[in-house]
Structure formats: structure tokens, C-alpha cells
Amino acid sequence: MNSKNYFSTSVFLAPYLILFTTFIIIPVAIAVGLSFTYFNTIETPTFIGLDNYVNIITQDNIFMRYVLPNTLIFSLIVGPGGYILAFLLAWMLAQISKGPRTVLALILFSPSMTAGVAMAVVWKIIFSGDQTGYLNNLLISTGFINEPIQFLQSPDYLMTIMILVTLWGSMGVGFLAMLSGVLNIDREIYEAAYIDGIRNRFQEIIYITIPSMKPQMLFGAVMAVVTTFQAGAIGVELSGQNPTPQYSGQLIVNHLEDYGFIRYEMGYAAALSVLLLLFIYSFSRVAVKLFGEKD
């Protein structure tokens, strides 16, 4: 009987294990292996040990001066900011009736379904650097400026616009998971809490809502981390170039693509991808510590 159960379980798990191994484990293992080599896509990879990692820290001035600070600033604003915004919007939608809630949830979720290129096209029109750009046209017509501002080519504005666009499209599956979590909390728990001394909505959120939906909060946090570190392409799409103007919007993803697909230094790009993976893993572990079930 046990052998039959083991066989049936293996059959059901096999498709997932095959796909996970093929598209996750093997590519990650290859990337880790290539990160210890010099590989230009033409010659056979040459083992160079930790040289790529040492060069990233000691020789790559662009990485240490621009890419790493930009990535930290971007991730620390977009990640927690988008996560908190997703939770607050999910909580507020849960307070209204089903019809309006469904419509508003679809409106909030729809930008996340749109590809980054399409989002960039929409925002490029708004921040266009000539008088036809909506924002420039508005500022000129109201007398705030006399000449158009090159928003998407200016180091002073590009990072801010990247953060704005990413937050606009951050209401993805994590937002839907949190909305589902809020809606599935037993109302009797709230009633019992008010009898026990809960006095306002803030205490209700802190002591009842969040603890009652920890799995959804954890899922939303992990998705926020992954989405944030993968959102670097938006800077290239907005500015139209990689590297971005004066590296003002250059993130690890952009730096990786620069070395991998423009310079064809695949070993160095693989080392950058491993560092990006470690960043994602570290932030995900923080999310698990905060919202994971404690045995």
C-alpha cells in the first residue's frame, strides 16, 4: 500500500519536478558555473576562479558607484512601498460591496498585466521631452517653465519616474492574494476582538487582519521582492538606451544585460546574475522571517 502511494505521489510530482529542474535548477547551476569562467560566447569557457567576483567589487567602478546604490534605493522604495500600498488597497477594497470591489480590483490589477514596453509607451507620452509631452505641455501652458524638460534623459528625473511607473504597475498577483486573504477572514473573529478590547480600525489591522492572513502576506512579500529586482528593464525602455543616461537609472538587471548581450562577457554577466539571485534570496528570507509560520 505504501509503495502504491509512493508511486502515485511520484507520478503527480513528476511534471513539476521535471519542469522545475529543467528551467530553474539547471540554468542556475550553469550560471553559477559560468560565473567562475571567462566566456565570450565564441571561445570555450576558461576557468578563472573568483576573478569575476573580485573584479565586480574592486574594478567595476560603474557597479559600485551607480548600479549598487541605484538598485538599493530602487528596491527599498519600490519593494516596501508597493507592498504596503498593495495591502492598504486590498484592505480598503474589502470594505466595499462586491460589484464596485470587482471593478476597482480589475482596474488596479490591469497595469501589472501590461508588458513593460507597453507601460513605457504610455509613460513616454506623458514625459516626452518636447512640447507635445503631456507634462511639458501642462507646465509650459501654466507658466511654470519656458522650455521643455528632457525628463527621460535627465539624471535628475529618471530614477523618480522609474519608481513612479513601477509602483503604478505593482498591483499584481500579490495584491490579489492579499485581497483574497482579507475577504476570507472570519467576521466572528473581529466581533470577538471588539468584545476583548479592540477599539479602532488600526488595532483591528495590527492585531487581527495581518496575523490572520500571514500566508497571503508572505506570498505578497516574496512576489514584491522578485518583481522589484526584475523591474530594471523599465529604465532602459523609458530612456531608450542601455546604459541609461549617466547611469542614473542603471540597476543590476541593466548592468547584467549590458555585459551579457552587448559586450558578450557572459562569465562576468553570470557573476552579476548570481549576485542578483543572492539579493533576491536574502530579501525573501527577511520576508519569511516576518510572515512565515513559527513552529
Backbone as a ProteinNet text record, in pm:
[ID]
protein_1_A
[PRIMARY]
MNSKNYFSTSVFLAPYLILFTTFIIIPVAIAVGLSFTYFNTIETPTFIGLDNYVNIITQDNIFMRYVLPNTLIFSLIVGPGGYILAFLLAWMLAQISKGPRTVLALILFSPSMTAGVAMAVVWKIIFSGDQTGYLNNLLISTGFINEPIQFLQSPDYLMTIMILVTLWGSMGVGFLAMLSGVLNIDREIYEAAYIDGIRNRFQEIIYITIPSMKPQMLFGAVMAVVTTFQAGAIGVELSGQNPTPQYSGQLIVNHLEDYGFIRYEMGYAAALSVLLLLFIYSFSRVAVKLFGEKD
[TERTIARY]
82.4	0	85.7	189.7	279.4	352	392.8	462.7	371.3	241	145.2	127.7	115.9	102.5	225.8	342.6	467.1	471.6	428.7	430.6	334	210.6	112.4	157.6	218.4	270.1	380.6	467.6	577.7	526	420.2	362.8	307.3	236.5	178.6	286.5	394.3	501	596.1	599.2	697.2	694.2	576.7	577.3	638.7	601.2	657.7	808	853.3	995.3	1075.9	1021.6	1091.9	1104.8	992.7	995.3	1082.8	1071.1	1149.6	1298.9	1334.8	1475.4	1526.1	1442.5	1484.4	1500.1	1404.9	1402.7	1453.2	1478.3	1527.2	1662.8	1665.7	1787.5	1902.7	1878.9	1986.6	2037.4	1949.5	2001.5	2078.6	2030.1	2101.8	2238	2243.7	2371.6	2468.5	2417.2	2501.5	2552.6	2463.2	2503.2	2611.4	2594.3	2696.3	2828.5	2822.1	2944.5	3012.6	2934.5	2991.6	3048.7	2997.6	3044.8	3190.7	3243.4	3384.1	3470.7	3417.5	3491	3496.6	3587.2	3582.6	3519	3407.4	3333.7	3278.7	3318.3	3275.8	3178.4	3118.6	3020.5	3083.2	3210.8	3276.5	3378.9	3465.8	3568.2	3514.3	3581.7	3544.7	3563.4	3468.7	3484.8	3616.5	3684.7	3812.8	3794.9	3831.1	3814.5	3909.9	3854.5	3937.1	3909.5	3838.9	3814	3722.7	3762.1	3678.7	3706.9	3779.5	3820.7	3702.1	3594.6	3478.3	3419.8	3408.1	3352.1	3446.1	3575.8	3673.7	3668.3	3657	3650.9	3524.8	3414.2	3290.3	3308.6	3375.1	3389.7	3503.6	3611.8	3731.8	3758.3	3711.2	3745.4	3626.9	3507.8	3389.8	3338.1	3393	3352.7	3206.8	3158.3	3018.9	2926	2960.1	2876.4	2873.7	2989.9	2996.2	2946.6	2967.3	2931.3	2787	2734.3	2599.7	2502.8	2542.4	2447.9	2401.1	2494.4	2457.1	2374.8	2417.1	2331.9	2195	2191	2062.2	1970.1	2027.4	1946.7	1891.6	1974	1928.7	1820.9	1841.8	1741.1	1610.2	1620.1	1501.1	1426	1499.8	1434.8	1375.6	1443.3	1394.6	1273.1	1256	1136.8	1023.6	1053.7	950.1	901	993.5	954.5	860.1	907.8	817.7	703.1	732.2	626.7	513	548.9	446.5	373.8	446.1	386.3	284.4	323.8	232.1	111.6	137	27.7	-68.3	-14	-99.1	-186.7	-128.4	-207	-316	-282.6	-381.5	-496	-461.9	-566.8	-653.6	-590.5	-666.8	-760.3	-710.9	-793.4	-910	-882.9	-989.7	-1095.1	-1050.1	-1146.3	-1234	-1178.7	-1256.2	-1369.2	-1364.8	-1466.2	-1589.4	-1582.7	-1695.8	-1766.5	-1878.9	-1960.3	-1893	-1943.1	-1877	-1866.1	-1971.8	-1970.6	-1861.9	-1865.8	-1759	-1620.4	-1613.1	-1483.2	-1423.8	-1504.3	-1454.5	-1403.1	-1479.5	-1438.7	-1309.1	-1300.6	-1180.8	-1060	-1080.9	-969.9	-915.7	-1005.1	-962.4	-885	-931.1	-861.6	-721.4	-709.5	-579.3	-485.2	-543.2	-461.7	-417.1	-493.7	-468.2	-329.6	-272.2	-137.6	-32.5	-46.7	52.7	46.1	-66.8	-78.9	-19.9	5.4	58.5	209.2	264.9	409.7	480.7	606	682.7	699.1	711.5	725.9	601.6	482.9	358.2	343.3	381.1	375	468.3	587.9	683.2	629	556.5	499.2	399.5	314.9	216.9	286.7	386.4	454.1	549.1	599.1	683.2	605.6	478.1	395.8	379.2	359	340.6	468.3	584.1	710.4	795	734	807.6	883	1005.3	1091.6	1064.1	953.7	919	785.8	736.7	615.3	490	499.9	383	366.5	468.4	456.9	352.9	268	158.1	207.9	311.5	358.8	427.2	511.8	576.4	473.5	373.6	269.8	193.8	164.7	93.4	178.3	306.5	393.4	418.5	432.4	454.5	328.7	213.4	87.7	51.9	95.5	66.5	176.2	283.7	388	495.2	497	598.2	735.7	740.2	866.9	851.3	965.7	963.4	1005.7	1086.2	1134.3	1105.6	1083	1055.6	1171.9	1139.1	1239.5	1255.5	1379.7	1407.1	1398	1276.4	1256.1	1324.9	1309.2	1358.5	1507	1569.5	1713.2	1789.7	1720	1783	1812.4	1936	1968.4	1890.8	1840.5	1767.2	1626.1	1571.7	1431.7	1410.6	1506.7	1481.5	1449.5	1526	1500.7	1364.1	1326.9	1194.8	1083.2	1098.5	996.6	992.5	1109	1113.3	1037.3	1057.5	988.9	838.3	798.6	656.4	590	653.9	596.9	589.2	692.2	693.4	586.7	569.8	464.1	326.7	310.9	183.4	146	247.2	219.9	247.5	255	294.3	177.6	55	-60	-84.3	1.8	-6.9	-73.1	-22.4	-84.2	-71.8	31.7	44.3	-71.3	-111.1	-226.1	-354.1	-373.4	-492.6	-492.3	-373.4	-363.4	-401	-355.1	-387.7	-535.8	-592.4	-735.3	-814.2	-774.7	-840.1	-823.9	-705.3	-681.5	-769.8	-784.8	-870.1	-1015.1	-1061.3	-1201	-1235.7	-1135.4	-1163	-1143.6	-1118.1	-1107.7	-1248.2	-1265.2	-1395.4	-1436.6	-1556.4	-1603.9	-1624.8	-1647.2	-1666.9	-1541.8	-1425	-1300	-1296.8	-1343.5	-1348.1	-1445.8	-1559.8	-1658.7	-1603.4	-1534.4	-1475.3	-1366	-1289.9	-1181.6	-1234.6	-1345.2	-1402.5	-1458.4	-1508.2	-1554.5	-1435.4	-1318.7	-1199.8	-1122.1	-1161.6	-1094.5	-1041.5	-1053.9	-1013.5	-1101.7	-1040.2	-1117.3	-1128.7	-1040.5	-1045	-992.8	-1001.8	-963.1	-812.4	-731.8	-587.7	-551.1	-605.4	-580.8	-636.2	-747.1	-806.1	-709.5	-644.5	-549.3	-427	-373.6	-249.3	-269.1	-379.1	-395.8	-480.7	-560.7	-649.5	-620.1	-626.2	-617.4	-483.9	-373.3	-241.6	-208.6	-226.4	-197.3	-285	-407.1	-498.7	-470.8	-386.1	-358.9	-208.1	-133.3	11.7	55.6	-9.3	34	23.2	-86.4	-102.9	-3.5	23.4	121.4	260.1	294.3	423.5	433.9	328.9	329.3	343.9	270.1	279.3	417.8	481.4	615.2	717.4	710.2	804.3	784.8	660.8	633.5	681.5	668.5	716	866.9	937.8	1084.1	1126.1	1068	1104.9	1071.9	951.9	909.9	998.6	1036.8	1119.7	1255.1	1320.4	1454	1449.9	1334.4	1322.7	1273.8	1244.6	1181.3	1281.6	1409.4	1511.3	1494.5	1428.2	1413.2	1335.8	1256.1	1172.8	1257.6	1374.6	1462.4	1516.8	1553.9	1604.5	1493.2	1373	1261.2	1222.3	1226.5	1189.1	1293	1420.5	1526.3	1564.3	1537	1569.1	1713.3	1787.8	1928.3	1978	2076.7	2144.6	2295.1	2372.9	2333.3	2243	2170.5	2081.3	2163.9	2103.7	2178	2256.4	2390	2482.1	2460	2412.1	2389	2289.3	2206.5	2115	2005.7	1970.2	1868.3	1921.8	2052.8	2115.7	2102	2035.5	2019.4	2098.9	2101.8	2180.1	2132.9	2001.8	1948.9	2002.6	2007.2	2059.1	2208.7	2281.5	2426.5	2455	2375	2387.9	2363.8	2258.1	2227.4	2333.5	2388.5	2494.3	2614.3	2658.8	2775.4	2741.9	2620.3	2587.2	2548.5	2466.7	2408.4	2459.9	2539.8	2600.6	2751.2	2815.3	2960.5	2995.1	2896.9	2916.2	3022.5	3029.6	3114.9	3025.8	2997.3	2897.9	2939.8	3067.7	3113.2	3090.5	3124.3	3104.4	2955.4	2875.5	2731	2672.3	2724.8	2677.6	2707	2824.3	2857.8	2760	2725.3	2626.9	2490.6	2453.9	2324.5	2322.4	2436.1	2443.3	2427.6	2489.9	2474.1	2328.4	2262.9	2121.1	2037.1	2068	1997.1	2015.9	2136.9	2163.1	2086	2074.2	1995.2	1848.8	1794.2	1654.4	1634.1	1726.8	1716.1	1722.5	1812.3	1827.7	1701.9	1645.9	1524.4	1405.8	1404.1	1295.9	1303.4	1425.6	1441.5	1391.9	1412.4	1359.2	1206.9	1146.2	1000.4	950.2	1022.4	983.7	994.6	1098.1	1113.8	999	951.4	844.6	708.2	679.1	543.3	531.6	644.8	638.7	580.8	522.6	466.9	580.3	566.8	668.3	626.6	709.1	676.7	704.1
-121	0	125.9	121.1	235.9	257.4	146.6	158	215.9	179.1	235.1	384.2	424.3	566.7	643.8	583.7	649.4	664.5	560	565.1	671.7	674.9	773.4	915.9	934.6	1067.2	1109.6	1014.8	1044.4	1081.7	1012.8	1041.6	1183.3	1223.4	1358.1	1466.2	1435.4	1533.3	1541.3	1436.5	1427.6	1548	1590.5	1706.1	1831	1857.5	1975.8	1961.9	1845.2	1825.1	1834.9	1781.1	1787	1932	2005.4	2144.9	2230.9	2210.4	2288.8	2263.3	2136.7	2102.5	2159.9	2150.7	2194.6	2345.8	2418.9	2563.7	2644.8	2580.6	2654.3	2599.6	2474.3	2420	2416.2	2362.4	2350.7	2488.2	2585.1	2717.5	2786.5	2774	2835.2	2770.8	2638.1	2567.8	2609.4	2623.8	2667.7	2809.2	2898.6	3037	3043.1	2963.6	2959.8	2909	2805.4	2752.3	2853.7	2921.7	3020.7	3141.2	3169.5	3286.5	3271.6	3150	3126.7	3115.3	3159.2	3146	3278.3	3283.7	3387.8	3325	3381.6	3321.5	3433.5	3436.5	3541.8	3491.2	3373.5	3306.7	3246.5	3271.5	3216.1	3110.3	3148.8	3056.8	2967.7	2859.9	2770.6	2843.4	2830.5	2896.8	2859.3	2959.6	2939.6	2964.4	2868.2	2882.2	2988.1	3085.7	3192.7	3209	3113.7	3118.8	3232.6	3305.6	3413.3	3549.1	3551	3678.2	3768.4	3709.3	3791.3	3861.2	3789.1	3847.2	3952	3925.3	4023.3	4149.4	4133	4249	4331	4264.8	4338.5	4432.3	4382.9	4460.5	4562	4526.2	4611.2	4690.4	4641.2	4704.4	4771.7	4724.1	4776.3	4901.5	5016.8	5142.5	5176.1	5138.2	5166.1	5090.2	4965.4	4884.9	4943.9	4973.6	5021.4	5165.3	5247.1	5389.1	5416.4	5342.8	5371.3	5254.6	5137.6	5026.1	4980.3	4952.9	4903.9	5006.1	5134.3	5232.7	5248.9	5253.8	5267.5	5150.6	5028.9	4909.3	4911.1	4949.7	4953.6	5059.4	5178.4	5285.3	5242.4	5192	5149.5	5039.4	4937.6	4823.1	4860	4945.9	4981.2	5073.9	5144.5	5229.5	5151.9	5087.6	5018.6	4893.3	4816.5	4692.2	4715.5	4776.2	4803.6	4897.4	4998	5093	5025.7	4945.1	4873.9	4770.8	4708.3	4606	4666.9	4775.8	4843.6	4899.1	4957.1	5010.3	4900	4783.2	4670.5	4625	4617	4573.7	4674.9	4802.9	4904.8	4909.1	4897.1	4896.5	4771.8	4656.4	4532.6	4544.9	4601.8	4617.7	4713.4	4822.5	4919.7	4861.2	4784.1	4722.7	4621.6	4556.7	4456.6	4520.1	4652.1	4719	4759.2	4743.6	4785.5	4663.8	4687.9	4577.9	4508.5	4390.2	4303.6	4366.2	4429.2	4484.5	4588.2	4699.6	4800.5	4744.6	4651	4592.8	4518.6	4442.6	4367.1	4460.2	4566.8	4661.9	4731.7	4780.3	4851.8	4759.1	4634.8	4539.4	4512	4500.9	4479.1	4598.7	4719.6	4841	4847.3	4814.8	4820.3	4710	4595.1	4480.9	4491.3	4559.1	4560.7	4613	4716.8	4759	4650.2	4562.3	4456.4	4352.7	4344.4	4250.5	4306.6	4435.7	4500.5	4487.7	4453	4436.8	4567.6	4558.6	4677.6	4771.5	4716.2	4800.3	4885	4821.9	4895.3	5003.5	4973.1	5073.3	5189	5156.1	5260.1	5350	5291.6	5372.1	5473	5427.7	5517.2	5630.6	5597.4	5698.6	5783.5	5729.9	5809.9	5928.6	5907.5	6017.2	6125	6082.7	6178.8	6258.2	6189.3	6255.5	6286.7	6293.9	6325.9	6457.8	6461.8	6578	6694.9	6693.5	6808.5	6867.3	6967.1	7036.5	6951.6	6840.4	6753.1	6659.9	6650.2	6569.3	6629	6545.6	6596.5	6681.1	6633.6	6707.7	6837	6832.5	6954.6	7055.3	7006.6	7094.5	7163.1	7085.9	7142.3	7246.6	7215.8	7309	7436.3	7423.6	7541.4	7627.5	7564	7639.3	7710.6	7657.5	7721.7	7818.4	7826.3	7923.5	7878.9	7751.5	7705.6	7694.7	7660.8	7652.6	7720.7	7757.9	7822.1	7727.7	7628	7531.8	7390	7296.4	7157.5	7098.1	7012.5	6942	6800.8	6757.7	6621.9	6525.7	6495.4	6415.4	6279.6	6210	6072.8	6063.9	6177.3	6179.2	6251.3	6297.8	6374.3	6284.4	6283.9	6206.6	6253.9	6376.2	6430.1	6372.9	6323	6280.7	6131.9	6066.9	5932.3	5832.6	5829.9	5734.5	5756.2	5881.7	5911.9	5860.7	5880.6	5833.3	5680.5	5615.8	5469.3	5416.4	5479.6	5437.5	5457.6	5571.9	5601	5498.6	5469	5374.7	5234.2	5194.1	5060.5	5046.6	5149.6	5145.8	5140.2	5209.7	5210.1	5070	4990.7	4855.9	4746.9	4782.3	4683.9	4607.5	4638.2	4566.9	4436.9	4339.1	4212.5	4102.7	3980.9	3865.9	3875	3942.5	3962.7	4044.4	4145.9	4228.4	4145.1	4059.9	3975.3	3874.2	3821.5	3726.4	3792.6	3915.5	3985.1	4022.6	4059.3	4087.3	3962.7	3848.7	3722.5	3690.1	3716	3689.6	3771.3	3899.6	3986.9	3941.3	3905.8	3868	3735.7	3651.2	3518.7	3510.4	3622.9	3624	3614.3	3525.6	3505.5	3632.2	3683.7	3807.4	3790	3667.7	3645	3676.5	3663.9	3697.1	3846	3928.9	4072.8	4104.6	4038.2	4063	4025.4	3910.4	3868.1	3964.7	4017.7	4110	4239.9	4290.4	4414.2	4391.9	4272.3	4240.3	4236.3	4187.6	4174.4	4304.6	4410.2	4538.2	4612.2	4556.5	4630.8	4754.2	4871.6	4996.5	5067.9	5038.8	5111.7	5024.8	5079	5002.7	4975.7	5068	5046	4924.5	4916.1	4799.5	4672.8	4686.2	4571.5	4517.5	4607.5	4565.5	4498.5	4560	4512.2	4379.4	4367.1	4250.6	4138.5	4171	4068.7	4041.6	4146.3	4126.9	4066.5	4131.5	4084.1	3945.5	3920.3	3784.7	3676.3	3711.7	3612.1	3578.5	3656.3	3631.8	3627.3	3566.6	3559.4	3487.2	3376.4	3312	3406.3	3482	3576.6	3692.5	3736.3	3842.8	3796	3670.1	3615.3	3603.7	3552.8	3539.7	3676.5	3775.3	3910.1	3969	3941.9	3994.9	3932.9	3802	3735	3783.4	3797.1	3847.1	3990.4	4071.6	4210.1	4214.2	4126.3	4120.7	4081.7	3973.4	3923.8	4028.2	4085.6	4184.6	4306.8	4351.2	4470.7	4451.9	4338.9	4317.9	4285	4247	4218.8	4339	4449	4563.7	4658.6	4620.1	4711.6	4748.7	4664.7	4691.6	4819.5	4863.2	4981	5105.5	5114	5229.4	5235.7	5121.7	5115.4	5148.7	5096	5123.2	5270.6	5332.2	5473	5563.5	5538.4	5625.1	5589.6	5464.6	5422.4	5382.7	5362.7	5325.7	5248	5163.3	5089.3	5097.5	5162.7	5212.7	5335	5356.3	5470.8	5599.4	5716.2	5843.1	5863.1	5874	5893.2	5788.2	5672.1	5558.5	5592.1	5692.2	5737.6	5636.2	5553.2	5451.4	5311.2	5296.9	5167.5	5078.3	4963.1	4866.4	4740.2	4644.3	4522.2	4450.5	4448	4381.3	4447.1	4580.7	4651.9	4626.9	4627.8	4604.8	4464.2	4369.6	4230.9	4220	4283.2	4277.5	4350.2	4457.9	4531.6	4441.1	4370.2	4283.3	4154.7	4102.5	3975	3983.1	4084.9	4087.6	4202.2	4291.3	4397.9	4375.4	4343.4	4319.3	4170.7	4084.3	3939.3	3885.9	3944	3891	3806.5	3685.8	3601.9	3555.2	3531	3490.1	3599.2	3721.9	3835.2	3858.6	3847.7	3863.2	3754.9	3633.8	3525.1	3555.2	3612.9	3650.4	3756.5	3851.7	3953	3889.3	3790.5	3724	3645.8	3587.8	3515.9	3614	3730.2	3832.4	3877.8	3892.8	3930.2	3822.7	3696.4	3585.4	3588.8	3619.9	3628.3	3744	3855.8	3967.7	3925.6	3860.8	3818.4	3718.5	3624.1	3523	3587.8	3683.6	3748.7	3823.3	3900.7	3975.9	3882.2	3770.9	3673.9	3608.5	3582.3	3525.5	3621.1	3750.7	3850.4	3843.7	3830.2	3819.8	3694.4	3582.7	3459	3475.7	3544.3	3567.9	3650.7	3745.7	3834	3767.2	3692.1	3642.8	3490.4	3419.7	3276.1	3220.8	3102.3	3038.4	2994	3025.8	2987.9	2859.9	2756.8	2626.8	2628.9
0	0	0	82.4	89.9	-41.8	-105.4	-233.7	-340.9	-336.3	-432.7	-410.2	-283.4	-252.6	-298.5	-275.8	-316.1	-467.6	-539.5	-685.8	-738.2	-683.6	-730.3	-699.7	-581.3	-546.9	-642.6	-676.7	-768.3	-906.3	-950.2	-1082.3	-1086.6	-979.7	-977.7	-964.5	-893.8	-874.3	-992.6	-1073.7	-1182.3	-1277.5	-1329.4	-1421.5	-1359.6	-1233.2	-1166	-1148.5	-1101.7	-1077	-1205.4	-1314.4	-1443.3	-1490	-1486.9	-1531.1	-1440.1	-1308.1	-1213.3	-1232.6	-1253.8	-1275.4	-1407	-1511.7	-1645	-1654.4	-1597.7	-1617.7	-1498.5	-1384.3	-1267.5	-1221.7	-1180.2	-1120	-1220.2	-1339.5	-1438.3	-1483.2	-1520	-1557.3	-1444.5	-1320.5	-1207.7	-1191.1	-1201.6	-1188.8	-1299.6	-1421.8	-1533.4	-1509.8	-1461.5	-1434.8	-1327.8	-1221.8	-1116.1	-1172.7	-1254.7	-1315.5	-1405.3	-1490.3	-1582.4	-1508.8	-1388.8	-1314.5	-1272.5	-1278.3	-1244.3	-1369.8	-1482.5	-1608.6	-1683.9	-1782.8	-1885.5	-2008.4	-2053.4	-2164.6	-2252	-2379.1	-2471.9	-2576.9	-2555.4	-2642.3	-2768.3	-2794	-2913.7	-2873.9	-2780.8	-2734.2	-2622	-2596.8	-2486.4	-2353.6	-2259.7	-2129.2	-2062.7	-2007.3	-1939.3	-1790	-1709.2	-1564.7	-1510.6	-1436.4	-1378.3	-1228.9	-1169.6	-1025.5	-985.1	-882.4	-827.4	-890.9	-1001.6	-1061.2	-1095.2	-1148.8	-1184.5	-1062.1	-952	-830.2	-771.3	-776.3	-727.1	-812	-944.6	-1034	-1011.7	-982.5	-955.9	-837	-733.7	-610.4	-618.8	-685.4	-681.2	-809	-925.4	-1051.7	-1122	-1094.1	-1165.3	-1095.2	-1134.8	-1071.8	-1099.2	-1217.2	-1251.6	-1157.3	-1128.2	-1039.2	-898.3	-842.8	-705.2	-690.8	-792.6	-782.3	-819.5	-917.8	-967	-948.8	-999	-1007.9	-870.3	-778.7	-645.8	-567.8	-558.8	-488.4	-553.1	-687.5	-756.3	-725.3	-727.9	-701.6	-559.6	-462.7	-323.6	-304.6	-361.4	-348.7	-413.5	-535	-609.5	-535.3	-488.3	-423.8	-288.3	-212.3	-79.7	-84.8	-196.2	-211.3	-277.6	-390.4	-466.9	-394.5	-334.9	-267.9	-151.4	-42.4	71	35.2	-49.3	-86.9	-162.4	-263.7	-339.3	-255.9	-164.2	-78.1	17.3	82.6	175.5	99.8	-17.8	-98.5	-140.8	-179.5	-219.2	-103.1	16.7	132.5	166.1	167.9	202.7	102.3	-27.2	-128.8	-117.5	-89.3	-71.9	48.5	156.6	277	251.6	181.3	153.3	59	-41.5	-132.7	-60.8	41.4	115.7	196.4	213.8	294.3	213.5	79.4	-3.5	-60.9	-126.7	-178.2	-296.7	-330.6	-428.1	-567	-615.8	-751.9	-772.5	-696.2	-710.5	-680.1	-585	-550	-668.3	-740.2	-855.1	-963.7	-991.8	-1095.4	-1057.4	-933.9	-890	-883.3	-840.5	-835.7	-975.6	-1073.7	-1211.6	-1264	-1229.8	-1273.5	-1213.9	-1085.4	-1019.4	-1067	-1100.7	-1142.3	-1287.9	-1370.4	-1514.7	-1554.1	-1487.3	-1528.9	-1513.9	-1415	-1396.2	-1507.8	-1577.8	-1689.2	-1817.8	-1819.3	-1938.3	-1939.6	-2051.5	-2061.7	-2030.6	-1984.1	-1950.7	-2068.4	-2187.6	-2306.3	-2326.5	-2312.2	-2331	-2225.2	-2101	-1995.5	-2027.4	-2077.8	-2111.6	-2221.5	-2317.2	-2425.3	-2368.3	-2275.1	-2213.8	-2140.7	-2059.9	-1979.9	-2063.1	-2173.9	-2262.7	-2319.3	-2347.2	-2398.3	-2291.3	-2168.5	-2059.1	-2035.1	-2034	-2000.3	-2123	-2238.7	-2360.8	-2345.2	-2404.8	-2385.1	-2476.7	-2552.9	-2635.8	-2589.7	-2662.9	-2621.7	-2636.8	-2708.8	-2723	-2602.7	-2520	-2399.1	-2305.7	-2249.2	-2166.3	-2050.5	-1979	-1862.9	-1904	-2007	-2055	-2105	-2179.2	-2230.5	-2117.3	-2011.8	-1897.5	-1825.3	-1803.9	-1732.2	-1812	-1943.5	-2027.9	-2034.4	-2051.9	-2062.3	-1933.2	-1819.5	-1690.8	-1648	-1727	-1698.9	-1600.4	-1563.6	-1469.2	-1534.8	-1662.8	-1735.3	-1870.5	-1930.5	-2061.8	-2173.3	-2140	-2237.8	-2188.6	-2281.5	-2240.1	-2161.5	-2067.1	-1986.6	-2041	-2056.3	-2102.4	-1983.6	-1942.2	-1821.6	-1829.3	-1942.8	-1954.3	-1986.6	-2018.1	-2044.3	-1934.7	-1834.9	-1727.7	-1607.4	-1559.1	-1438.3	-1314.8	-1319.2	-1203.7	-1192.3	-1302.5	-1302.7	-1331.3	-1398	-1448.7	-1337.9	-1229.7	-1122.2	-1059	-1038.7	-980.8	-1070.3	-1201.5	-1295.6	-1297.3	-1290.6	-1284.9	-1163.6	-1049.4	-926.7	-940.8	-997.1	-1015.7	-1107.1	-1220.2	-1316.6	-1256.3	-1183.1	-1124	-1016.2	-933.6	-832.1	-897.5	-1009.4	-1081.4	-1128.3	-1163.1	-1212.9	-1111.9	-982.4	-881.9	-820.4	-861.4	-804.8	-881.5	-859.9	-932.5	-853.1	-869.3	-803.1	-651	-603	-458.8	-403.3	-478.5	-440.1	-437.1	-538.2	-541.4	-427.5	-395.3	-284.8	-152.6	-132.7	-8.1	-2	-116.4	-119.6	-83.6	-138.4	-104.7	43.1	97.3	238.6	329.2	298.5	379.8	373.5	254.2	235.8	303.9	326.3	382.5	533.7	597.6	743.4	803.3	896.9	961.1	1035.9	1003.8	1067.4	1217.8	1261.2	1404.3	1484.4	1420.5	1489.4	1522.8	1429.1	1454.9	1568.6	1565.6	1670.3	1807.7	1814.3	1941.5	1985	1887.3	1920.1	1979.5	1924.7	1978.3	2118.8	2144.6	2280.1	2376.9	2325.3	2409.8	2426.1	2355.5	2379.8	2259.3	2137.8	2018.1	2005.6	1982.7	1986.5	1851.4	1756.7	1630.7	1516.7	1394.8	1276.4	1271.8	1323.8	1322.4	1407.2	1526.9	1610.9	1546.2	1476	1405.7	1301.3	1226	1123	1185	1290.6	1352.1	1424.1	1499.1	1586.9	1526.4	1424.5	1368.2	1220.5	1138.8	993.7	951.4	986.2	942.7	998.7	1130.7	1180.8	1119.1	1075.2	1020.3	874.6	808.5	666.6	639.7	731.6	715	588.1	547.4	421.1	301	293.9	183.1	193.2	315.5	335.3	293.1	324.6	285.6	134.1	72.3	-73.6	-139	-89.6	-144.4	-127.1	-11.6	13.8	-81.1	-99.4	-189.5	-332.6	-375.8	-511	-527.2	-422.1	-427.9	-444.1	-372.4	-382.8	-523.8	-575.5	-708.7	-815.2	-807.5	-907.4	-904.8	-785	-772	-837.8	-811.8	-866.7	-1015.5	-1068.1	-1211	-1290.3	-1222.8	-1289	-1352.2	-1354.9	-1405.4	-1551.2	-1630	-1772.6	-1799.3	-1703.7	-1727.2	-1750.4	-1685.2	-1704.4	-1846.1	-1901.3	-2038.2	-2136.7	-2111.6	-2201.6	-2199.5	-2082.7	-2072.1	-2138.7	-2110.8	-2163.2	-2306.3	-2347.2	-2482.4	-2502.3	-2394.2	-2410.2	-2288.8	-2315.4	-2209.6	-2238.3	-2148.6	-2016.8	-2022.8	-1914.4	-1903.8	-1892.6	-1919.5	-1917.4	-1788.4	-1804	-1691	-1582	-1621.2	-1530.2	-1418.9	-1441.7	-1335.9	-1306.1	-1403.9	-1380.9	-1397.2	-1387.3	-1410.9	-1287.3	-1304.7	-1197.3	-1231.7	-1139.7	-1163.7	-1289.4	-1312.4	-1432	-1558.1	-1560.8	-1677.6	-1695.6	-1584.6	-1589.3	-1639.8	-1596.7	-1640.9	-1791.4	-1839.6	-1982.2	-2064.2	-2009.8	-2078.2	-2104.8	-2001.2	-2016.5	-2091	-2073.1	-2134.3	-2280.2	-2317.3	-2451.5	-2538.5	-2479.8	-2559.4	-2571.4	-2459.2	-2460.6	-2476.5	-2458.4	-2469.6	-2372.9	-2255.6	-2149.4	-2058.2	-2103.4	-2038.3	-1899.4	-1879	-1747	-1644.3	-1681.3	-1590.9	-1567.1	-1672.9	-1659.7	-1570.5	-1579.8	-1494.4	-1347.9	-1319.6	-1182	-1130.2	-1214.7	-1175.4	-1149.4	-1231	-1211.5	-1080.6	-1042.5	-914.9	-798.7	-808.8	-704.8	-695.6	-812	-811.9	-744.6	-773	-708.5	-556.8	-511.5	-367.9	-304.1	-375.5	-326.1	-307.2	-409	-402.7	-290	-277.7	-171.6	-33.7	-14.7	115.9	155.4	62.4	93.2	113.4	40.1	58	195.5	243	376.8	484.2	462.6	556.7	559.4	440.3	432.2	505	488.6	556.1	708.6	755.2	899.2	954.5	874.9	922.6	919.7	813.2	792.9	791.5	800.1	799.5	929.9	920.5	1039.5	1131.8	1257.8	1357	1426.4	1411.6	1470.7	1622.2
[MASK]
+++++++++++++++++++++++++++++++++++++++++++++++++++++++++++++++++++++++++++++++++++++++++++++++++++++++++++++++++++++++++++++++++++++++++++++++++++++++++++++++++++++++++++++++++++++++++++++++++++++++++++++++++++++++++++++++++++++++++++++++++++++++++++++++++++++++++++++++++++++++++++++++++++++++

